[in-house]
Amino acid sequence: MTPPKGRGGRRAGGRQQRERGAGNTRRSQPTQPKREPQRPVVDVHDPEGVRLQKLLAAAGVGSRRVCEDLIAQGRVEVDGQTVTELGVRIRATQVVHVDGERVQLDESRVYLAFNKPLNVVTSMSDDLGRVDIGDYLGARKERLFHVGRLDADTEGLLLLTNDGDLAHRLQHPRYGVLKTYLAQVPGPLPRDLGKRLREGVELEDGPAAVDSFRVVDSQPGKALVEVVLHEGRKHIVRRLLAEVGHPVISLVRTQVGPIRLGDTKPGKWRALSSAEVAALYKAAGL
């Protein structure tokens, strides 16, 4: 059968026959797929979106005019893409950074700093009827959860939120978010205690070390020390200090990442400012 003719009267398949001839080692190159253009992360006409400058102003970045200037200057990113056009609309669930710092746009997100008192269990609702965190939150309707835990006999700063991604990163030791504690321990303390704790101590579930250690105050028979670490294992501060011969008498957590307990009274909570939330995101690498 005569092969069908191709364009210009040439027989289709002739090229293939020549390439298959003796001594012809040339191989046809695979066709490269066309690269699809990058889809924009913002949409001027999105009916469900809100103007970027309006969301930024609502988040406390500045006035509407200030936010417009930030956009025009190329200082705003949406999902990693710099936006300079004022008419764009985005959704509050998208990730926005201003000058490299993340801005929380979703008004349904809640971020609280709670000063947990002694003898309060770290639970939103306790089946045994003990006093828990939920007893201090009043009639808040959000489903909040605690970032990490504090023992019933440990007091101090506990972050509460409904932002699961941030909470996970703040707790996971891989992200290196530091927690600061003040512990009262029996004295006197040996001079090399800080060095020993920084180098690491062998515990029953593996070695552990502090990121920093300092003596805040020393009195006859007792001392107040500051312990900073990113470890999250259960009772880690108590176990570390007990292992080096100075069991904890009292323990208070004073800081988580950039958030300080400050003058918040035991049993009270406060909402974090937009600047504090941005600092938490930065500490968690978001």
PyMOL commands that set and color helices and strands:
alter all, ss='L'
color gray80, all
select helices_A, chain A and resi 7-9+14-19+52-58+64-72+133-136+164-171+173-175+193-199+236-243+274-283
alter helices_A, ss='H'
color red, helices_A
select strands_A, chain A and resi 50-51+76-78+81-82+89-90+96-98+101-103+111-116+145-146+155-161+179-186+201-203+206-208+212-219+222-229+250-256+259-260+269-271
alter strands_A, ss='S'
color yellow, strands_A
deselect
rebuild
show_as cartoon
